[in-house]
Amino acid sequence: MQAIRWTTAVGLALAMCGCTVATAPVPTPVTSTAIEPAPSSSTASEPRALSEFEQQLPLTGSFVSQASDTTGTARIERRADGSVWVMLEDFQTGDASDLRLYLKTDPLLQDTDGHWGSAEGGYEIASIDPSAPTQEIEVPGTWTMPAIQTLTVANYVAPHFPAFGSAALG
């Protein structure tokens, strides 16, 4: 507060005596150019280790019917960007309101009555279109998956959640 009064008093005194005061020129703002940081001398970070599932790729299999007539082939492969995709080709199955694709760790087995099956559950990938013969579906979370042996198409309707068809992968 005192500095303001002093400045005002000095300015008022100078104005009354008719004196002029030389003021310093207003500095021109300096523009600067961003400096790029020097490249790191350390080596590039190591790529992450592939999961058991990713080490198996590419995988292929042909569908067998379970609760519904299901035909076509499945191919699972890694793309150049590192993403993993399931490609369904010549795919056909029964109509369902909520058809989902699962990857399973257990093998696809045929029982003594000729019925195909694998363990319940698995890794849900996505919903699929039962009427589209060709589909591409990205597989999420591949970096954490164990070895996979079966791809299953199931109708996600309680209480039974029937498997419409499965493909043994190899």
C-alpha positions as YAML, in Angstrom:
chain: A
units: angstrom
residues:
- id: 1
  name: MET
  ca: [0.00, 0.00, 0.00]
- id: 2
  name: GLN
  ca: [2.87, 2.41, 0.79]
- id: 3
  name: ALA
  ca: [4.50, 1.76, -2.59]
- id: 4
  name: ILE
  ca: [1.32, 2.85, -4.34]
- id: 5
  name: ARG
  ca: [1.14, 6.10, -2.31]
- id: 6
  name: TRP
  ca: [4.82, 6.86, -2.95]
- id: 7
  name: THR
  ca: [4.46, 6.24, -6.70]
- id: 8
  name: THR
  ca: [1.39, 8.44, -6.81]
- id: 9
  name: ALA
  ca: [3.12, 11.17, -4.80]
- id: 10
  name: VAL
  ca: [6.21, 11.13, -7.03]
- id: 11
  name: GLY
  ca: [4.07, 11.19, -10.15]
- id: 12
  name: LEU
  ca: [2.01, 14.10, -8.80]
- id: 13
  name: ALA
  ca: [5.15, 16.08, -7.83]
- id: 14
  name: LEU
  ca: [6.68, 15.58, -11.26]
- id: 15
  name: ALA
  ca: [3.48, 16.61, -12.97]
- id: 16
  name: MET
  ca: [3.28, 19.83, -10.87]
- id: 17
  name: CYS
  ca: [6.84, 20.91, -11.61]
- id: 18
  name: GLY
  ca: [6.46, 20.29, -15.34]
- id: 19
  name: CYS
  ca: [9.40, 17.94, -15.32]
- id: 20
  name: THR
  ca: [9.72, 15.15, -17.78]
- id: 21
  name: VAL
  ca: [10.98, 11.79, -16.84]
- id: 22
  name: ALA
  ca: [12.76, 9.53, -19.25]
- id: 23
  name: THR
  ca: [11.13, 6.16, -19.18]
- id: 24
  name: ALA
  ca: [12.66, 2.95, -20.28]
- id: 25
  name: PRO
  ca: [11.32, 1.63, -23.55]
- id: 26
  name: VAL
  ca: [8.72, -1.08, -23.28]
- id: 27
  name: PRO
  ca: [10.44, -4.37, -24.04]
- id: 28
  name: THR
  ca: [9.33, -6.23, -27.14]
- id: 29
  name: PRO
  ca: [8.03, -9.70, -26.37]
- id: 30
  name: VAL
  ca: [10.49, -12.39, -27.30]
- id: 31
  name: THR
  ca: [9.20, -15.31, -29.30]
- id: 32
  name: SER
  ca: [10.83, -18.61, -28.75]
- id: 33
  name: THR
  ca: [11.00, -21.78, -30.72]
- id: 34
  name: ALA
  ca: [10.40, -25.01, -28.89]
- id: 35
  name: ILE
  ca: [13.52, -27.08, -28.59]
- id: 36
  name: GLU
  ca: [13.14, -30.73, -29.40]
- id: 37
  name: PRO
  ca: [14.47, -32.94, -26.64]
- id: 38
  name: ALA
  ca: [17.52, -34.95, -27.52]
- id: 39
  name: PRO
  ca: [16.77, -38.53, -28.49]
- id: 40
  name: SER
  ca: [17.14, -40.94, -25.63]
- id: 41
  name: SER
  ca: [20.33, -42.91, -25.62]
- id: 42
  name: SER
  ca: [18.56, -45.93, -24.17]
- id: 43
  name: THR
  ca: [17.25, -48.65, -26.44]
- id: 44
  name: ALA
  ca: [13.58, -48.94, -27.35]
- id: 45
  name: SER
  ca: [11.42, -50.67, -24.77]
- id: 46
  name: GLU
  ca: [11.11, -54.38, -25.16]
- id: 47
  name: PRO
  ca: [7.87, -55.63, -26.75]
- id: 48
  name: ARG
  ca: [5.49, -57.35, -24.37]
- id: 49
  name: ALA
  ca: [5.49, -61.14, -24.24]
- id: 50
  name: LEU
  ca: [2.76, -62.85, -26.23]
- id: 51
  name: SER
  ca: [0.06, -64.77, -24.36]
- id: 52
  name: GLU
  ca: [-0.31, -68.52, -24.87]
- id: 53
  name: PHE
  ca: [-3.26, -67.80, -27.16]
- id: 54
  name: GLU
  ca: [-1.33, -65.28, -29.26]
- id: 55
  name: GLN
  ca: [1.55, -67.75, -29.64]
- id: 56
  name: GLN
  ca: [-0.87, -70.25, -31.25]
- id: 57
  name: LEU
  ca: [-1.91, -67.93, -34.08]
- id: 58
  name: PRO
  ca: [-3.00, -68.39, -36.78]
- id: 59
  name: LEU
  ca: [-5.77, -70.88, -35.93]
- id: 60
  name: THR
  ca: [-8.43, -72.38, -38.18]
- id: 61
  name: GLY
  ca: [-11.36, -74.73, -37.80]
- id: 62
  name: SER
  ca: [-14.62, -75.91, -39.38]
- id: 63
  name: PHE
  ca: [-17.92, -75.69, -37.55]
- id: 64
  name: VAL
  ca: [-19.88, -78.74, -36.44]
- id: 65
  name: SER
  ca: [-23.54, -78.55, -35.50]
- id: 66
  name: GLN
  ca: [-24.73, -78.74, -31.93]
- id: 67
  name: ALA
  ca: [-28.16, -77.30, -31.00]
- id: 68
  name: SER
  ca: [-28.67, -75.91, -34.52]
- id: 69
  name: ASP
  ca: [-27.35, -76.69, -38.00]
- id: 70
  name: THR
  ca: [-24.12, -74.70, -38.16]
- id: 71
  name: THR
  ca: [-21.62, -74.66, -41.04]
- id: 72
  name: GLY
  ca: [-18.67, -72.59, -42.19]
- id: 73
  name: THR
  ca: [-15.07, -72.02, -41.24]
- id: 74
  name: ALA
  ca: [-13.34, -69.86, -38.68]
- id: 75
  name: ARG
  ca: [-9.89, -68.32, -38.97]
- id: 76
  name: ILE
  ca: [-8.17, -66.41, -36.16]
- id: 77
  name: GLU
  ca: [-5.11, -64.34, -36.93]
- id: 78
  name: ARG
  ca: [-3.02, -61.39, -35.80]
- id: 79
  name: ARG
  ca: [-2.98, -58.33, -38.04]
- id: 80
  name: ALA
  ca: [0.00, -56.06, -38.70]
- id: 81
  name: ASP
  ca: [-1.18, -53.60, -36.02]
- id: 82
  name: GLY
  ca: [-1.11, -56.37, -33.38]
- id: 83
  name: SER
  ca: [-4.89, -56.79, -33.10]
- id: 84
  name: VAL
  ca: [-6.38, -60.29, -33.26]
- id: 85
  name: TRP
  ca: [-9.45, -61.04, -35.38]
- id: 86
  name: VAL
  ca: [-11.85, -63.93, -35.95]
- id: 87
  name: MET
  ca: [-13.01, -64.29, -39.54]
- id: 88
  name: LEU
  ca: [-16.12, -66.36, -40.19]
- id: 89
  name: GLU
  ca: [-16.49, -67.55, -43.79]
- id: 90
  name: ASP
  ca: [-19.45, -69.32, -45.41]
- id: 91
  name: PHE
  ca: [-21.01, -69.14, -41.96]
- id: 92
  name: GLN
  ca: [-24.57, -70.28, -41.44]
- id: 93
  name: THR
  ca: [-26.48, -71.17, -38.28]
- id: 94
  name: GLY
  ca: [-29.96, -71.04, -36.77]
- id: 95
  name: ASP
  ca: [-31.80, -67.81, -36.11]
- id: 96
  name: ALA
  ca: [-31.35, -66.41, -32.62]
- id: 97
  name: SER
  ca: [-32.07, -63.17, -30.86]
- id: 98
  name: ASP
  ca: [-28.71, -62.98, -29.06]
- id: 99
  name: LEU
  ca: [-26.02, -65.06, -30.73]
- id: 100
  name: ARG
  ca: [-22.54, -64.75, -29.19]
- id: 101
  name: LEU
  ca: [-19.07, -66.03, -30.00]
- id: 102
  name: TYR
  ca: [-16.87, -67.67, -27.33]
- id: 103
  name: LEU
  ca: [-13.27, -68.90, -27.21]
- id: 104
  name: LYS
  ca: [-12.79, -71.93, -24.96]
- id: 105
  name: THR
  ca: [-9.75, -73.59, -23.45]
- id: 106
  name: ASP
  ca: [-11.22, -77.11, -23.60]
- id: 107
  name: PRO
  ca: [-11.19, -79.28, -26.70]
- id: 108
  name: LEU
  ca: [-14.28, -79.99, -28.79]
- id: 109
  name: LEU
  ca: [-15.20, -83.62, -28.16]
- id: 110
  name: GLN
  ca: [-17.81, -86.00, -29.52]
- id: 111
  name: ASP
  ca: [-19.64, -88.24, -27.06]
- id: 112
  name: THR
  ca: [-20.74, -91.86, -27.69]
- id: 113
  name: ASP
  ca: [-24.10, -90.63, -29.03]
- id: 114
  name: GLY
  ca: [-22.35, -88.47, -31.64]
- id: 115
  name: HIS
  ca: [-23.06, -85.12, -29.96]
- id: 116
  name: TRP
  ca: [-20.35, -82.48, -29.98]
- id: 117
  name: GLY
  ca: [-19.48, -80.47, -26.88]
- id: 118
  name: SER
  ca: [-16.88, -78.61, -24.87]
- id: 119
  name: ALA
  ca: [-16.80, -77.11, -21.41]
- id: 120
  name: GLU
  ca: [-19.31, -74.44, -20.49]
- id: 121
  name: GLY
  ca: [-18.26, -70.81, -20.35]
- id: 122
  name: GLY
  ca: [-15.21, -69.45, -22.07]
- id: 123
  name: TYR
  ca: [-14.12, -66.00, -23.19]
- id: 124
  name: GLU
  ca: [-17.00, -64.08, -24.71]
- id: 125
  name: ILE
  ca: [-15.83, -62.16, -27.76]
- id: 126
  name: ALA
  ca: [-18.89, -60.41, -29.20]
- id: 127
  name: SER
  ca: [-22.40, -60.73, -30.51]
- id: 128
  name: ILE
  ca: [-22.61, -61.92, -34.10]
- id: 129
  name: ASP
  ca: [-25.18, -61.78, -36.90]
- id: 130
  name: PRO
  ca: [-26.69, -65.23, -37.59]
- id: 131
  name: SER
  ca: [-27.59, -64.20, -41.15]
- id: 132
  name: ALA
  ca: [-24.19, -62.85, -42.28]
- id: 133
  name: PRO
  ca: [-22.07, -65.50, -44.05]
- id: 134
  name: THR
  ca: [-18.86, -63.46, -43.76]
- id: 135
  name: GLN
  ca: [-17.96, -61.65, -40.55]
- id: 136
  name: GLU
  ca: [-14.86, -60.16, -38.94]
- id: 137
  name: ILE
  ca: [-14.80, -59.79, -35.18]
- id: 138
  name: GLU
  ca: [-11.96, -58.29, -33.15]
- id: 139
  name: VAL
  ca: [-10.92, -60.35, -30.12]
- id: 140
  name: PRO
  ca: [-10.50, -58.19, -26.98]
- id: 141
  name: GLY
  ca: [-8.04, -59.03, -24.20]
- id: 142
  name: THR
  ca: [-5.87, -61.47, -26.15]
- id: 143
  name: TRP
  ca: [-2.73, -60.53, -24.18]
- id: 144
  name: THR
  ca: [-4.14, -62.30, -21.10]
- id: 145
  name: MET
  ca: [-5.61, -65.46, -22.65]
- id: 146
  name: PRO
  ca: [-4.37, -69.00, -22.11]
- id: 147
  name: ALA
  ca: [-4.17, -71.50, -24.96]
- id: 148
  name: ILE
  ca: [-7.50, -71.81, -26.80]
- id: 149
  name: GLN
  ca: [-8.86, -74.96, -28.44]
- id: 150
  name: THR
  ca: [-12.48, -74.25, -29.42]
- id: 151
  name: LEU
  ca: [-14.59, -71.47, -30.92]
- id: 152
  name: THR
  ca: [-18.31, -71.74, -30.02]
- id: 153
  name: VAL
  ca: [-21.40, -69.93, -31.23]
- id: 154
  name: ALA
  ca: [-24.04, -69.89, -28.47]
- id: 155
  name: ASN
  ca: [-27.52, -68.47, -28.12]
- id: 156
  name: TYR
  ca: [-27.38, -66.28, -25.02]
- id: 157
  name: VAL
  ca: [-30.86, -67.17, -23.77]
- id: 158
  name: ALA
  ca: [-31.42, -68.44, -20.24]
- id: 159
  name: PRO
  ca: [-31.64, -70.91, -18.74]
- id: 160
  name: HIS
  ca: [-29.75, -73.23, -21.10]
- id: 161
  name: PHE
  ca: [-27.59, -70.93, -23.28]
- id: 162
  name: PRO
  ca: [-27.38, -73.60, -26.00]
- id: 163
  name: ALA
  ca: [-24.29, -73.93, -28.15]
- id: 164
  name: PHE
  ca: [-25.47, -73.75, -31.79]
- id: 165
  name: GLY
  ca: [-22.14, -74.90, -33.21]
- id: 166
  name: SER
  ca: [-18.42, -75.10, -32.48]
- id: 167
  name: ALA
  ca: [-15.13, -75.35, -34.34]
- id: 168
  name: ALA
  ca: [-12.09, -77.22, -33.07]
- id: 169
  name: LEU
  ca: [-9.12, -74.91, -33.62]
- id: 170
  name: GLY
  ca: [-5.72, -75.94, -34.79]
...
